C-alpha cells in the first residue's frame, strides 16, 4: 500500500495555509510558540471539509457509452471540477471515495477483460490514472470491487497513490475461531492531518477512517471468494474497531460504509446499515453509498424522522451523513467545525451537510451544466476511453426487430425476452443427459436499464447490426449463470416479490396515481419466462422493498400457468438466473443459496447472451434474430366503473412515443408531462 504522504501533500499543506491566512486575516507569524510547537487558543476552531465520491462505476468520462454520445449528467471528469472548487473554498479538506469504482460501464469491462494481463503485470488501472491526480486521502471497497476476483482486485489497487481500508473482510483460515481471524485488508487508517485553525496556526487532527462493505459479497461473488475470504457484520465490526481507533488517538472517526439507508429494524449481516452505524458510539460522520441515491434530499427518505433520519439537514440520529448519488453526478460534502478538547485533541462542535450536482434543470426544465469537464482528468483517461468506444462498437450479429426497455416495467419487453430466451436455451442444454433432464426450464431476468439511474438509463438497440456494446446494455453486470431447482409454489412467491415494483392502485378514484414505486430497485423486478401470469396491482404488496413478508393474505400474482394449466405448487421447475439472485441477492423468498438446490454454470450471463444471439442470428443471416416479446405477462384487468388515471415514468425521447403507438394500453400524457427528474409521464389503461 502506498503512503499518502508525499510532495504533493506538502504542497497541499502550503496552499491550505495560504487559504487559512486569507480567510482569517492573519499573518503566518505567531507569538504563542513554545517548545512543543504552536499552542491552541481556547477560542480557536478548525473547519474541516470532508468530500465524498461513491458509486462511480467506471463512468470516468462525461460520455454515455450506451447512447454513444457525450453526457454532462455523469462522469468523474465533471465531478473533478466540483472537487477542485470545493477544495479551494476552505483551508482544510479531505477527499474520500466509497467504492463501486471498477465495474459497470464498458470502460470497466475493457480494463477487466482487454487490459487484464497488463494490469496483473503492473500496469495502472485507468481509474487511478484519473484519481491519483485528484489527491484522494483514502478509499473504501464496494461490493462490485470483488466482481472480477481477488487477484485482479489486488493488482488494481496497487495502482492507487492513496490507502484503501476495509474492516469486515477477513482471510478464510478454515476454522471457527474468531479470535485468530486476520483482516484481508487494512481495516482502518488514522491520518495525521495537518490543518490550520481559525487563528491561522498549524495544527494536527488525527482523522480515523473505517471502511466497510456489504457482507453479501460472499453470496454475490461466491465463485471468486469462497474458501479465500469471509465477511462479517458491518455494525459489529464498527463496534469492534471504533474504540480501538479512539484508543490509538483518533480525534474523529469517519465511517465509510459502502452500504445504503433503510429505516427497517436492524438484522445481523444487514446490507444497508447507515442508520444503524449512527448509533455506534464514537462515529462522528458517515460517508455512505450503494443505494444510488442522494442524501440528504431524495424524497425516498422523507417521513422517517422518528427513525432518526433527517432528510433536510443530513443527519442520522444526529450524526452528519451524506450519500452523493452515482456515476459521479454529485459530490458529497460534510463541513465539520472542530473545537479543542481538554486533553489536547479535537472534537466535532457542529456540522453542515450538502451535495453538489454536476448538472440540474432550471424552472422551465432546461438543462443546466454546473461543472465543466476537467481537462487534466480527461487527458489522463483518453487512451483507454477511446479504445473502449472502438471495442464495444464492433458488430457481431443482426437482429430483425428493435430491442428497447422503455416499457419494461409495465409490459413484457424485448430487452428481457432476449435474455430469457438465451438463459432457457442454456439451461435446456445444461441438463441434457442428466437426472434433471425433462424438468421444465424457466428463466428469471430483470431490466437492468429501466430508468433507475436517470432519464438516459434505458436500452435502445435498433434493428440491424448488434455490437458488444448492446449486450452490455442488455446485461450491465458481469454475473455468472446459475440454475435453481424450485417448486411451483416458489415460482409464485418469486413473482410476488417482484411485484413489489408497483404501488397499490385505488380503483375508486379518478385522481392521478403513479403505478411505479420508484424506491424499488428495477434490478429486482424479475420476470419469469416459461410461465404466464397476471399482476393485480389493486392488491397490497405481499413483500416490502426489503423482501420482508408484510401482507401474508395478499396475492398480486394471479392466473399463473405453465403450458396453459394452473401451475402445480408441488411440481419441480428449474429457473435459470445469475449468481447474485441465486445466492440471495434481493432477498427473494427461499432463494438464498442454500434453501434450494443450486447448479453453477461456468459462463457469464453476458457471454451466454452473446453466444445465443450469434447462434440464432445465423439461422436467418439476412434478417437476423427476432427478439420480440412473447407477452407472457400482463396486468390483471381492473373492473370498476370509475375511470382510472394511472401513470408511469419513462424516457422523454421522441422515439419512445413512436414505439408507444405500436403497443397496447400505453399512451403519452397530452400534453406530455415531465416529472421533477425529467422523466416523461405516460398513461396505462388497466381497464382493458
ABEGO torsion letter per residue (X at the ends): XBBABBAAAAAAAAAAAAAAAAAAGBBABBAABBAAEBBBBAABBBBBBBBBBBGAGGBABBBBAAAGBBBAABEAAAAAAAAAAAAAABABBBBBBAEGAABGBAAAAAAAAAAAAAAAAGBBBAAAAAAAAAGBABBBBBAAAAAAEAAAAAAAAAABABBBBBAABBBBAGBABAAABBBABBABBBBBBBBBBAAGBBBBBBBBBBBBBBAAAAAAAAAAABGABBBBBAAAAAAAAAAAAAAAGBABBBBBBBBBBBABBBBBGBABAAAAAAABBGBABBBBBGAGBBOBGBAAABGAAAAGBBAAAGBBGGBBBBBBEBGGABBBBBBBBBBBBAAGBBBBABBBBBBBBABBBBAAGBBBBABBBBAAAAAAAAAAAAAAAAAAABBABBBABBBBAAAAAABBBAAAAAAAAAAAAAAAAAABGBAABGBBBBBBBBBABAGAAEAABBBBBBBEBBBAAAAAAABABBBBBBBBBBBAAAAAAAAAAAAAABBBBBAABABBBBABBAABBAAABBBBBGBBBBBBAABBBABBAAGBBABAABBABBGBBBGGBBBBAABBBBBBBBAAAAAGBGGBBGBAGAABBBBBBABBAAAAAAAAAAAAAAABAAAEBBABBAGABBBBBBBBABBBBBBBBBBABAAAAAAAAABBGBBBBOBBBBBAAGBBBBBBBAAX
